[in-house]
Amino acid sequence: QVQLVESGGGSVQAGGSLRLSCAASGRTISTYGMGWFRQAPGKEREFVATINWSGVTTYYTHSVKGRFTISRDNAKNTVYLQMDSLKPEDTAVYYCAARITGGIATTAYDYWGQGTQVTVSS
């Protein structure tokens, strides 16, 4: 089993930045594909970004491309989401997820964190 704990959420004004962290425990995630998802009030959870096991390959949803950066440190068993130029529409609960297969993916994740709130005010 893998436990994922997100941190780094908070409130920020539009144009600001936040860095989310996802710390894994229970086993190493160095061979896992990792992803970030978000869910805004009244909306379904949506894919944000994914990174493969080595960190070489990444993929983003169109609305965050160029503003968000996903990265990982396998030695620390941690994945990050750097969020810059934040917009009010980025407001959501952000979830980290792990996928046993090591590639990038927008669906079919095996483990999920509890989420961290990000609020962007205009």
DSSP file (Angstrom, degrees, kcal/mol; ACC not computed):
  #  RESIDUE AA STRUCTURE BP1 BP2  ACC     N-H-->O    O-->H-N    N-H-->O    O-->H-N    TCO  KAPPA ALPHA  PHI   PSI    X-CA   Y-CA   Z-CA
    1    1 A Q              0   0    0      0, 0.0     2,-0.4     0, 0.0   110,-0.1   0.000 360.0 360.0 360.0 147.1    0.0    0.0    0.0
    2    2 A V        -     0   0    0     24,-0.1     2,-0.5    96,-0.1    24,-0.2  -0.975 360.0-157.6-119.1 130.9    1.0    3.6   -0.7
    3    3 A Q  E     -A   25   0A   0     22,-2.7    22,-2.1    -2,-0.4     2,-0.4  -0.920   9.4-163.5-106.6 134.6   -0.1    6.5    1.4
    4    4 A L  E     -A   24   0A   0     -2,-0.5   110,-0.5   108,-0.4     2,-0.5  -0.964   6.2-172.8-121.1 132.1    0.0    9.9   -0.1
    5    5 A V  E     -A   23   0A   0     18,-2.1    18,-2.5    -2,-0.4     2,-0.2  -0.971   9.6-155.2-128.8 118.3   -0.2   13.2    1.8
    6    6 A E  E     +A   22   0A   0     -2,-0.5     2,-0.3    16,-0.2    16,-0.2  -0.601  19.2 165.4 -88.4 150.5   -0.5   16.5    0.0
    7    7 A S  E     +A   21   0A   0     14,-2.1    14,-2.6    -2,-0.2   109,-0.1  -0.957  40.6  69.2-152.3 168.6    0.7   19.8    1.5
    8    8 A G        +     0   0    0     -2,-0.3    11,-0.3     1,-0.3    14,-0.0   0.376  62.1 134.3 101.5  -4.0    1.4   23.4    0.4
    9    9 A G        +     0   0    0     12,-0.1     2,-0.3     9,-0.1    -1,-0.3  -0.188  21.2 120.7 -70.5 171.2   -2.1   24.5   -0.4
   10   10 A G  E     -d  118   0B   0    107,-0.9   109,-2.7   106,-0.1     2,-0.4  -0.986  59.2 -54.3 164.4-165.4   -3.5   27.9    0.8
   11   11 A S  E     +d  119   0B   0     -2,-0.3     2,-0.3   107,-0.2   109,-0.2  -0.887  51.2 162.8-109.3 137.1   -4.9   31.2   -0.3
   12   12 A V  E     -d  120   0B   0    107,-2.5   109,-2.3    -2,-0.4     2,-0.2  -0.980  35.8-108.3-148.6 155.0   -3.2   33.4   -2.8
   13   13 A Q  E >   -d  121   0B   0     -2,-0.3     3,-2.2   107,-0.2    73,-0.2  -0.499  53.5 -79.0 -82.4 157.5   -4.1   36.4   -5.0
   14   14 A A  T 3  S+     0   0    0    107,-2.6    73,-0.2     1,-0.3    -1,-0.1  -0.274 120.8  30.4 -54.6 136.9   -4.4   36.0   -8.8
   15   15 A G  T 3  S+     0   0    0     71,-3.1    70,-0.6     1,-0.3    -1,-0.3   0.243  98.7 115.7  93.3 -11.6   -1.0   36.1  -10.4
   16   16 A G    <   -     0   0    0     -3,-2.2    70,-2.3    70,-0.2     2,-0.3  -0.083  57.3-123.2 -82.2-175.3    0.6   34.5   -7.3
   17   17 A S        -     0   0    0     67,-0.2     2,-0.3    68,-0.2    67,-0.2  -0.937  20.1-179.0-132.7 151.7    2.4   31.1   -6.9
   18   18 A L  E     - B   0  83A   0     65,-2.2    65,-3.3    -2,-0.3     2,-0.5  -0.981  16.1-147.0-142.2 152.6    2.1   28.0   -4.7
   19   19 A R  E     - B   0  82A   0    -11,-0.3     2,-0.3    -2,-0.3    63,-0.2  -0.964  14.7-158.9-123.1 115.1    4.1   24.8   -4.6
   20   20 A L  E     - B   0  81A   0     61,-2.7    61,-2.2    -2,-0.5     2,-0.4  -0.687   5.1-160.0 -89.9 144.3    2.3   21.7   -3.7
   21   21 A S  E     -AB   7  80A   0    -14,-2.6   -14,-2.1    -2,-0.3     2,-0.4  -0.931   8.2-162.2-121.3 149.1    4.1   18.7   -2.3
   22   22 A C  E     -AB   6  79A   0     57,-2.3    57,-2.0    -2,-0.4     2,-0.5  -0.927  10.7-164.1-131.8 106.4    2.9   15.0   -2.3
   23   23 A A  E     -AB   5  78A   0    -18,-2.5   -18,-2.1    -2,-0.4     2,-0.3  -0.801   7.2-155.1 -95.6 128.4    4.9   12.9    0.2
   24   24 A A  E     +A    4   0A   0     53,-2.6     2,-0.3    -2,-0.5   -20,-0.2  -0.767  15.4 173.1-103.1 146.7    4.5    9.1   -0.2
   25   25 A S  E     +A    3   0A   0    -22,-2.1   -22,-2.7    -2,-0.3     2,-0.1  -0.938  51.6  54.9-142.7 166.9    5.0    6.5    2.4
   26   26 A G  S    S+     0   0    0     -2,-0.3     2,-0.3   -24,-0.2   -24,-0.1  -0.226 116.4   2.8 101.7 -43.2    4.5    2.7    2.7
   27   27 A R  S    S-     0   0    0    -24,-0.2   -24,-0.1    50,-0.1     2,-0.1  -0.969  91.1 -78.3-163.4 164.4    6.7    1.9   -0.3
   28   28 A T        -     0   0    0     -2,-0.3     3,-0.3     1,-0.1    -3,-0.1  -0.419  25.3-161.6 -69.4 142.3    8.9    3.7   -2.8
   29   29 A I    >   +     0   0    0     45,-0.2     3,-1.7     1,-0.2    -1,-0.1   0.184  58.9 114.1-103.3  14.4    7.1    5.4   -5.7
   30   30 A S  T 3  S+     0   0    0      1,-0.3    -1,-0.2    44,-0.2    44,-0.1   0.704  82.8  40.0 -64.0 -19.2   10.2    5.5   -7.8
   31   31 A T  T 3  S+     0   0    0     -3,-0.3     2,-0.3     2,-0.1    -1,-0.3   0.377 100.2  98.1-105.6   2.8    8.7    3.2  -10.4
   32   32 A Y  S <  S-     0   0    0     -3,-1.7     2,-0.3    21,-0.2    70,-0.2  -0.651  72.1-126.0 -94.1 143.9    5.2    4.7  -10.3
   33   33 A G  E     -E   99   0B   0     66,-2.1    66,-3.3    68,-1.4     2,-0.3  -0.665  33.9-154.4 -75.5 145.1    3.6    7.2  -12.6
   34   34 A M  E     -EF  98  51B   0     17,-2.4    17,-2.5    -2,-0.3     2,-0.3  -0.911  14.1-178.1-126.7 152.0    2.3   10.1  -10.6
   35   35 A G  E     -EF  97  50B   0     62,-2.5    62,-2.4    -2,-0.3     2,-0.4  -0.971  20.3-140.6-145.6 160.6   -0.4   12.7  -11.3
   36   36 A W  E     +EF  96  49B   0     13,-2.9    12,-2.5    -2,-0.3    13,-1.7  -0.976  23.8 176.3-119.9 138.7   -2.1   15.7   -9.9
   37   37 A F  E     -EF  95  47B   0     58,-2.8    58,-2.9    -2,-0.4     2,-0.3  -0.862  10.1-155.9-131.5 165.6   -5.9   16.2  -10.2
   38   38 A R  E     -EF  94  46B   0      8,-2.5     8,-3.3    -2,-0.3     2,-0.4  -0.993   6.8-159.1-145.5 154.7   -8.3   18.9   -8.9
   39   39 A Q  E     -E   93   0B   0     54,-2.2    54,-2.4    -2,-0.3     6,-0.2  -0.954   9.9-160.7-137.1 116.9  -11.9   19.2   -8.0
   40   40 A A    >   -     0   0    0      4,-0.4     3,-2.3    -2,-0.4    52,-0.1  -0.559  44.2 -75.9 -89.1 158.0  -13.7   22.6   -7.9
   41   41 A P  T 3  S+     0   0    0      0, 0.0    -1,-0.1     0, 0.0     3,-0.1  -0.301 118.6   6.1 -56.0 129.6  -17.0   23.1   -6.0
   42   42 A G  T 3  S+     0   0    0      1,-0.3     2,-0.3    -3,-0.1    -2,-0.0   0.526 114.2  99.6  76.6   5.7  -19.8   21.6   -8.0
   43   43 A K  S <  S-     0   0    0     -3,-2.3    -1,-0.3     1,-0.0     2,-0.1  -0.810  75.6-103.4-122.3 163.0  -17.6   20.1  -10.6
   44   44 A E        -     0   0    0     -2,-0.3    -4,-0.4     1,-0.1     2,-0.1  -0.455  48.3 -90.2 -78.8 156.4  -16.1   16.7  -11.3
   45   45 A R        -     0   0    0     -6,-0.2     2,-0.3    -2,-0.1    -6,-0.2  -0.436  50.5-162.5 -64.6 139.1  -12.5   15.9  -10.5
   46   46 A E  E     -F   38   0B   0     -8,-3.3    -8,-2.5    -2,-0.1     2,-0.1  -0.930  20.9-104.8-129.7 151.9  -10.3   16.7  -13.5
   47   47 A F  E     +F   37   0B   0     -2,-0.3   -10,-0.2   -10,-0.2     3,-0.1  -0.443  35.1 169.8 -69.3 141.6   -6.8   15.8  -14.5
   48   48 A V  E     -     0   0B   0    -12,-2.5    13,-2.5     1,-0.4     2,-0.3   0.698  57.4 -19.2-117.1 -54.9   -4.1   18.5  -14.2
   49   49 A A  E     -FG  36  60B   0    -13,-1.7   -13,-2.9    11,-0.2    -1,-0.4  -0.992  49.4-162.8-158.3 155.5   -0.6   17.0  -14.8
   50   50 A T  E     -FG  35  59B   0      9,-2.1     9,-1.8    -2,-0.3     2,-0.3  -0.984   1.5-166.0-143.9 153.8    1.3   13.7  -14.9
   51   51 A I  E     -FG  34  58B   0    -17,-2.5   -17,-2.4    -2,-0.3     7,-0.2  -0.996  21.9-122.1-140.7 142.2    4.9   12.6  -14.7
   52   52 A N    >   -     0   0    0      5,-2.4     3,-0.7    -2,-0.3    51,-0.2  -0.196  40.6 -90.0 -80.5 178.5    6.5    9.3  -15.6
   53   53 A W  T 3  S+     0   0    0     49,-2.3   -21,-0.2     1,-0.3    50,-0.1   0.821 125.2  41.5 -60.9 -34.3    8.6    7.2  -13.2
   54   54 A S  T 3  S-     0   0    0     48,-0.2    -1,-0.3   -23,-0.1    20,-0.1   0.640 106.3-120.6 -89.7 -14.6   11.9    8.8  -14.1
   55   55 A G  S <  S+     0   0    0     -3,-0.7    -2,-0.1     2,-0.2    17,-0.1   0.463  85.0 110.1  89.0   0.1   10.6   12.4  -14.3
   56   56 A V  S    S+     0   0    0      1,-0.1     2,-0.5    -5,-0.0    -3,-0.0   0.855  70.6  52.3 -78.0 -35.3   11.6   12.7  -18.0
   57   57 A T        +     0   0    0      2,-0.0    -5,-2.4     0, 0.0     2,-0.3  -0.883  63.3 169.4-112.1 130.8    8.1   12.7  -19.5
   58   58 A T  E     -G   51   0B   0     -2,-0.5     2,-0.3    -7,-0.2    -7,-0.2  -0.913  11.6-168.6-132.8 161.4    5.4   15.1  -18.4
   59   59 A Y  E     -G   50   0B   0     -9,-1.8    -9,-2.1    -2,-0.3     2,-0.3  -0.982   6.7-166.0-152.1 140.7    1.9   16.0  -19.7
   60   60 A Y  E     -G   49   0B   0     -2,-0.3   -11,-0.2   -11,-0.2     2,-0.2  -0.913  28.4-107.8-128.8 151.2   -0.5   18.8  -18.7
   61   61 A T    >>  -     0   0    0    -13,-2.5     3,-1.6    -2,-0.3     4,-0.9  -0.514  43.4-111.1 -69.8 151.0   -4.1   19.7  -19.3
   62   62 A H  G >4 S+     0   0    0      1,-0.3     3,-0.6     2,-0.2    -1,-0.1   0.833 111.2  61.6 -57.0 -38.1   -4.3   22.6  -21.7
   63   63 A S  G 34 S+     0   0    0      1,-0.2    -1,-0.3     3,-0.0   -15,-0.0   0.680 112.9  34.8 -68.9 -16.6   -5.5   25.2  -19.2
   64   64 A V  G X> S+     0   0    0     -3,-1.6     3,-2.4   -16,-0.2     4,-2.3   0.488  83.2 124.7-113.3  -5.4   -2.4   24.9  -17.0
   65   65 A K  T << S+     0   0    0     -4,-0.9     4,-0.1    -3,-0.6   -16,-0.0  -0.333  81.4  16.8 -61.4 131.4    0.3   24.3  -19.6
   66   66 A G  T 34 S+     0   0    0      2,-0.5    -1,-0.3    -2,-0.0     3,-0.1   0.242 125.4  59.5  89.8 -13.4    3.0   26.9  -19.3
   67   67 A R  T <4 S+     0   0    0     -3,-2.4    17,-2.2     1,-0.2     2,-0.3   0.697  99.0  52.3-114.2 -33.8    1.9   27.9  -15.8
   68   68 A F  E  <  -C   83   0A   0     -4,-2.3    -2,-0.5    15,-0.2     2,-0.4  -0.800  60.6-165.3-107.8 148.1    2.2   24.7  -13.8
   69   69 A T  E     -C   82   0A   0     13,-2.5    13,-3.0    -2,-0.3     2,-0.4  -0.981   4.8-157.7-134.5 123.2    5.2   22.4  -13.5
   70   70 A I  E     +C   81   0A   0     -2,-0.4     2,-0.3    11,-0.2    11,-0.2  -0.799  24.0 159.1 -96.3 140.4    5.1   18.8  -12.2
   71   71 A S  E     -C   80   0A   0      9,-1.7     9,-3.0    -2,-0.4     2,-0.3  -0.936  20.8-149.9-150.4 170.9    8.4   17.3  -10.9
   72   72 A R  E     -C   79   0A   0     -2,-0.3     2,-0.4     7,-0.3     7,-0.2  -0.993  13.2-156.2-148.1 153.6    9.5   14.5   -8.6
   73   73 A D  E >>> -C   78   0A   0      5,-2.9     5,-1.8    -2,-0.3     3,-1.0  -0.885  11.0-173.4-127.8  97.7   12.4   13.6   -6.3
   74   74 A N  T 345S+     0   0    0     -2,-0.4     3,-0.4     1,-0.3   -45,-0.2   0.796  83.7  61.6 -66.0 -28.0   12.5    9.8   -6.1
   75   75 A A  T 345S+     0   0    0      1,-0.2    -1,-0.3    -3,-0.1   -45,-0.0   0.822 112.9  37.4 -66.1 -28.9   15.1   10.0   -3.3
   76   76 A K  T <45S-     0   0    0     -3,-1.0    -1,-0.2     2,-0.2   -52,-0.2   0.406 106.6-127.3-100.2  -0.3   12.6   11.9   -1.2
   77   77 A N  T  <5 +     0   0    0     -4,-0.6   -53,-2.6    -3,-0.4     2,-0.4   0.898  68.2 128.4  56.0  41.5    9.6    9.8   -2.4
   78   78 A T  E   < -BC  23  73A   0     -5,-1.8    -5,-2.9   -55,-0.2     2,-0.3  -0.963  46.6-159.7-135.9 144.4    7.9   13.1   -3.2
   79   79 A V  E     -BC  22  72A   0    -57,-2.0   -57,-2.3    -2,-0.4     2,-0.3  -0.932  15.8-157.7-121.1 147.6    6.2   14.7   -6.1
   80   80 A Y  E     -BC  21  71A   0     -9,-3.0    -9,-1.7    -2,-0.3     2,-0.4  -0.859  15.2-159.9-125.7 156.9    5.7   18.5   -6.6
   81   81 A L  E     -BC  20  70A   0    -61,-2.2   -61,-2.7    -2,-0.3     2,-0.6  -0.880  11.8-161.5-135.3 105.3    3.4   20.8   -8.5
   82   82 A Q  E     -BC  19  69A   0    -13,-3.0   -13,-2.5    -2,-0.4     2,-0.6  -0.770  10.4-166.0 -85.4 123.0    4.7   24.3   -8.9
   83   83 A M  E     +BC  18  68A   0    -65,-3.3   -65,-2.2    -2,-0.6     2,-0.3  -0.943  11.5 172.8-118.4 114.2    1.8   26.6   -9.8
   84   84 A D        +     0   0    0    -17,-2.2   -67,-0.2    -2,-0.6   -68,-0.2  -0.739  59.3  23.9-115.2 163.9    2.6   30.0  -11.2
   85   85 A S  S    S-     0   0    0    -70,-0.6    -1,-0.2    -2,-0.3   -68,-0.2   0.903  85.2-160.2  49.0  48.1    0.4   32.8  -12.6
   86   86 A L        -     0   0    0    -70,-2.3   -71,-3.1    -3,-0.2   -70,-0.2  -0.244   8.0-158.4 -64.9 146.8   -2.5   31.4  -10.6
   87   87 A K    >   -     0   0    0    -73,-0.2     3,-2.4   -72,-0.1     4,-0.3  -0.856  31.5-110.3-121.6 155.6   -6.0   32.4  -11.7
   88   88 A P  G >  S+     0   0    0      0, 0.0     3,-1.8     0, 0.0    32,-0.4   0.840 117.2  63.6 -54.4 -32.3   -9.3   32.3   -9.8
   89   89 A E  G 3  S+     0   0    0      1,-0.3   -49,-0.0   -49,-0.0    -3,-0.0   0.560  88.6  69.5 -72.6  -5.6  -10.4   29.4  -11.9
   90   90 A D  G <  S+     0   0    0     -3,-2.4    -1,-0.3    30,-0.0     2,-0.2   0.524  70.5 121.6 -83.5  -6.2   -7.6   27.3  -10.5
   91   91 A T    <   +     0   0    0     -3,-1.8     2,-0.3    -4,-0.3    28,-0.2  -0.398  40.6 104.8 -61.1 125.2   -9.4   27.3   -7.1
   92   92 A A  E    S- H   0 118B   0     26,-2.0    26,-2.7    -2,-0.2     2,-0.5  -0.969  76.6 -78.9-179.4 170.7  -10.0   23.7   -6.2
   93   93 A V  E     -EH  39 117B   0    -54,-2.4   -54,-2.2    -2,-0.3     2,-0.5  -0.868  48.9-145.4 -88.4 128.1   -9.0   20.8   -3.9
   94   94 A Y  E     -EH  38 116B   0     22,-3.1    22,-1.9    -2,-0.5     2,-0.4  -0.839  14.2-164.5-103.2 131.5   -5.8   19.4   -5.4
   95   95 A Y  E     -E   37   0B   0    -58,-2.9   -58,-2.8    -2,-0.5     2,-0.3  -0.908  11.0-145.9-117.7 140.4   -5.2   15.6   -5.2
   96   96 A C  E     -E   36   0B   0     -2,-0.4    17,-2.3   -60,-0.2     2,-0.3  -0.802  22.0-173.6 -97.4 145.1   -2.0   13.6   -5.7
   97   97 A A  E     -EI  35 112B   0    -62,-2.4   -62,-2.5    -2,-0.3     2,-0.4  -0.990  14.1-147.9-142.6 150.7   -2.3   10.1   -7.2
   98   98 A A  E     -EI  34 111B   0     13,-2.2    12,-2.2    -2,-0.3    13,-1.9  -0.939   5.2-160.4-121.2 141.2    0.0    7.2   -7.9
   99   99 A R  E     -E   33   0B   0    -66,-3.3   -66,-2.1    -2,-0.4    10,-0.1  -0.982  15.9-143.6-124.0 124.5   -0.2    4.7  -10.7
  100  100 A I  S    S+     0   0    0     -2,-0.5     2,-0.2   -68,-0.2    -1,-0.1   0.879  87.8  73.9 -58.5 -41.0    1.6    1.4  -10.4
  101  101 A T  S    S-     0   0    0      1,-0.1   -68,-1.4   -69,-0.1    -2,-0.1  -0.563  88.4-132.6 -72.9 142.7    2.5    1.4  -14.1
  102  102 A G        +     0   0    0    -70,-0.2   -49,-2.3    -2,-0.2   -48,-0.2   0.467  68.7  91.1 -84.9  -3.0    5.3    3.9  -14.6
  103  103 A G  S    S-     0   0    0    -51,-0.2     2,-0.2   -70,-0.1   -52,-0.2  -0.109  83.4 -82.9 -85.3-175.6    4.1    6.0  -17.6
  104  104 A I        +     0   0    0    -54,-0.1     2,-0.3   -71,-0.1    -1,-0.1  -0.587  53.8 162.5 -83.9 150.0    2.1    9.1  -17.9
  105  105 A A        -     0   0    0    -71,-0.2   -54,-0.1    -2,-0.2   -46,-0.1  -0.979  41.3-149.4-164.3 152.8   -1.7    8.9  -17.8
  106  106 A T  S    S+     0   0    0     -2,-0.3     2,-0.3   -59,-0.1     3,-0.1   0.463  86.2  25.9-103.1  -5.4   -4.8   10.9  -17.2
  107  107 A T  S    S+     0   0    0      1,-0.2     0, 0.0   -60,-0.0     0, 0.0  -0.850  89.0  56.0-142.6 177.9   -6.8    8.1  -15.8
  108  108 A A        +     0   0    0     -2,-0.3     2,-0.3     1,-0.2    -1,-0.2   0.930  58.1 170.6  62.8  54.6   -6.6    4.8  -13.9
  109  109 A Y        -     0   0    0     -3,-0.1   -10,-0.2     1,-0.1    -1,-0.2  -0.725  25.0-155.5 -95.3 149.8   -4.6    5.7  -10.8
  110  110 A D  S    S+     0   0    0    -12,-2.2     2,-0.4    -2,-0.3   -11,-0.2   0.773  72.1  34.9 -97.6 -30.4   -4.3    3.2   -8.0
  111  111 A Y  E     -I   98   0B   0    -13,-1.9   -13,-2.2  -110,-0.1     2,-0.3  -0.968  63.2-169.1-132.0 144.9   -3.7    5.4   -4.9
  112  112 A W  E     -I   97   0B   0     -2,-0.4  -108,-0.4   -15,-0.2   -15,-0.2  -0.966  14.1-135.7-134.1 147.1   -5.0    8.8   -3.9
  113  113 A G        -     0   0    0    -17,-2.3  -108,-0.2    -2,-0.3     3,-0.1  -0.307  32.3-107.1 -86.8-179.0   -4.2   11.4   -1.3
  114  114 A Q        -     0   0    0   -110,-0.5  -109,-0.1     1,-0.2   -19,-0.1   0.645  61.1-119.0 -86.8 -16.9   -6.8   13.3    0.8
  115  115 A G        -     0   0    0    -19,-0.1     2,-0.4   -22,-0.0   -20,-0.2   0.001  13.5-121.6  99.8 156.1   -6.3   16.6   -1.0
  116  116 A T  E     - H   0  94B   0    -22,-1.9   -22,-3.1  -109,-0.1     2,-0.3  -0.999  27.2-118.0-137.7 137.1   -5.2   20.1   -0.2
  117  117 A Q  E     - H   0  93B   0     -2,-0.4  -107,-0.9   -24,-0.2     2,-0.5  -0.551  24.4-171.8 -81.3 133.9   -7.2   23.3   -0.8
  118  118 A V  E     -dH  10  92B   0    -26,-2.7   -26,-2.0    -2,-0.3     2,-0.5  -0.994   4.3-175.6-122.4 124.6   -6.0   26.0   -3.2
  119  119 A T  E     -d   11   0B   0   -109,-2.7  -107,-2.5    -2,-0.5     2,-0.5  -0.982   4.6-170.1-124.9 124.4   -8.0   29.2   -3.2
  120  120 A V  E     -d   12   0B   0     -2,-0.5     2,-0.3   -32,-0.4  -107,-0.2  -0.958   8.7-159.8-116.9 120.0   -7.1   32.0   -5.7
  121  121 A S  E      d   13   0B   0   -109,-2.3  -107,-2.6    -2,-0.5    -2,-0.0  -0.715 360.0 360.0-101.0 150.3   -8.8   35.4   -5.2
  122  122 A S              0   0    0     -2,-0.3    -1,-0.1  -109,-0.2  -109,-0.1   0.449 360.0 360.0 -90.0 360.0   -9.1   38.0   -7.9
